[in-house]
Amino acid sequence: MRDTGAVMVKTKLVAVSAVMLAAFAAVATAQNLTTQAGVSGLLQDGKVAVVNTGLFAEKIGELRQKYEQVNNQFKDRYQELQTLDGQVKQCDQDLKTKAPQMTADKAAEMQSQCELLKRQGQRKLEDFQADYNKALETATRPVNDKLQQFIQNYSAQRGIILIINLPVAAQSGTIAYWAPTSDITEDFVAEYNKANPVPAGAAPAGVQPKTNPPVKPPSAKP
């Protein structure tokens, strides 16, 4: 269960990173455009920074709140999946321990029941994932739009001409090294949360939202 949960959390955090990437692909003006004429004044001076958008769902108060709202919305369906997963495991266990003492017909009947549970679980899981991801995208879109605008203003105020999205760059292998001093994640998060405080009653900053990822029934077939 933990592995699947980790995959679901990762999927969500990657989705946030993918949405934010559009805001960071801003000004990759090639630094090697120096011509033989040497017109140096045409090149913009500025800073290059990196940001870890993979932490936004945990540290951006508004995003964390949206995740919690969607998780609560789907809590009952998630618990239903957990129950079904337990039934599948129990059925498999019974098949292993009891089938040898059964007649061939009874063993085949039990195996059919287990396979039916697995197919039901797989269908429910796929429906859950599709509905959950759609609800999450709808809930977080306004916050992501605000983040895109905020990163532009933040960069302009600090003379930053290029921001590299660390999760995306690391996954694609396009970045080999960055100085810790170039990481603006903590400062950006602090500035955004200060400008956009979450309503009273929301989880305190720094607390990771509790997620309710579905549990994939064992041996479930697509």
N, C-alpha and C positions, 0 to 999 in steps of 0.2 A: 504493500500500500504506500509506503513512504516513497518508493522510487517513482510511482505514478504521480504522487503528489508533487514531487520535485519537478517532474516533467511539466505538469500543469502550471506550476508557479513560473517555471522558466519560460513557458510559452507566453504567459501573460506579460512577463517583464520584457521579453523580446518584442512583443507587439507594441508595448509602449516605446521601446527604443526605435522601432521602425517608423512609428508616427513622428517621433521627434527628429529623425534624421533629415527630413525635408527642410527643417529650420536651420540645420547646421551646414548644409551644403552651400554656403553663402558665397564666399569670395575666394575661390581657389585660383587667383590670378597667378600665372606662372612666374616664379621668381627669376627664371633664367631668360627673361625677355629682353635682357640688355642687348641693344643693337650695337653695331660697329660705330654708329654715330655717337653712342654714349649719352643718350638722353635720359639721365638718371631721375629727373624730376617727374617722369611719368609713372614711376612705380610707387605704390602706396606703402608708406611705413606703418607698421602696427605690430601687434602681438599675436602670437599663435597660442591657443589654449586647448586643453582637452577636458571633456566632461563625461562622467559615468552615468548615462541615462538609465542604466540597469538598477540604480538605487532610487530612482524617482518614485516608484510605486510605494516604496517604504518610507521615504523621507519627505516627499512633497505632501503636505497635509491634505490638500484638496483631493489629490489622486488617491491617497490612502483611504480617505473617507468614502470615495466612490467604490473602491474595491470592497470595502466592508458592507456597503449597502447592497451591492450585487450578490455578495456571498450570503447575506441574510435572506435575500430574495430566493435563492436557490438551495437553502439549507435543507428543506424537507426532501427535495428530489435527491440531494446528495446522500442523505441518510437512507433513503430508499435503495440507492445503489449499493451502499455499504451492506444493507440487509441482504440484498440479492447476491452480493459477492460471498457473504457467509454461507448462504444456501448452496451456492455452487461448490464451494470448498467442502462443505459437509457431504454433499452428494458424491463428489469424487472420492472422499475418504470412505464412505459407506461402500462404494463400488469396489474399492480395493480390498476391504476387509470382509465384506459379506458375499460378494459375487462367487468366490470359490466354493461356498457351501450351498449355492442356489442351483436350481435347474438352469439349463441354457436359456429357456424362454424368460424366466424371471430376471436373469442377469442382463439379457438383451433389453428387457423392459426398463430396468433401472438405468442402463446406459443411455437409452433414449430420453429418459427424464432429465438426466444430467446434460445431455446435448441441447435439449429444449431450453433449459435454464440458461445455458451459456449463450444461446442465440438471442434470447430475450434480454439478457444482460448487455450484450453487445449493441443491440438496437437502442436500448435505453441510454447507454453510455454515449453513443453517437448523437442522439437527440439532445442529451444534456450538454455535451460539448458545444454543439452548434448554437443552441439557445443561450448558453452562458457567454460564449464569446461575442455573440451579437449584442446581448444586453450590456456587456462590459464595454464594448466599443462605443455604443450609444451613450452610456453614462459618462465615459471619460473623454469623449470628443471635445466638449466645451473647455475642459481643463487643458487638453493638449493644444487647442487653439490659443488659449491664453499663454501657455508656455512658449509657443512659437513667437508670439509678439514680444514676450518678456525677454527672451534670449536675444532678440535683435536690439532692443533698447539697452539691455545690460552690456552687450558688446560695444555698441556705439559710445556709451558713456565711458568705457574703459579702454578705448582704442584697440579693441580686438578685431582683427580682420578675418580670422579663420578659427573655427572651433571644430575639433575632431571628436566624433562620437566614439568613445573607447570600446564599448561592446561590439559595435559593428566593425570597427577597424581591426580589433583583435580577431574577430571571427573570420574576416576576409584576409588576414595576414598583411594588411597594408601599413601597419605601424610596428616598428621594432623597438623603439625606445621613446620615452617622454620623461622630462624632468618633473619630479613631484611638485615643484613650484608652479608648473604650468596647469595643474589640475584645479579647475575652478568649481568642482562639484559642490563642496561644502559651502562655499561662499554664495554660489548661485542659489542653492536650496534655502539658505538662511535669508537671503534677500527676497526671494519669491514668497516664502512663508510670512515674512514680515509685511510684505505688501498685500498678501492675500491670506489673512488669518482664517483658520477654519472656525466654524460656529462652535459655541460652547457645547460640551458634551462629547466632542469628537475625541479620538484616541490621542494621547500626547505625542509630540514629535519624537521620532526615533523608534517608535513601536511598530514593528512590522505587522501589516494587516493579516489577520487570521484568514487563511484561505480554505476553501472546501472543495478540493479537486476530486473528481470522480475516481472510483476504484475500478480498474478494468477486470472483469471476470477472468479467471485463469483459463487459458487455452481457448479463449473466445475467438471465433473466426470472423474475419471481415465480411 
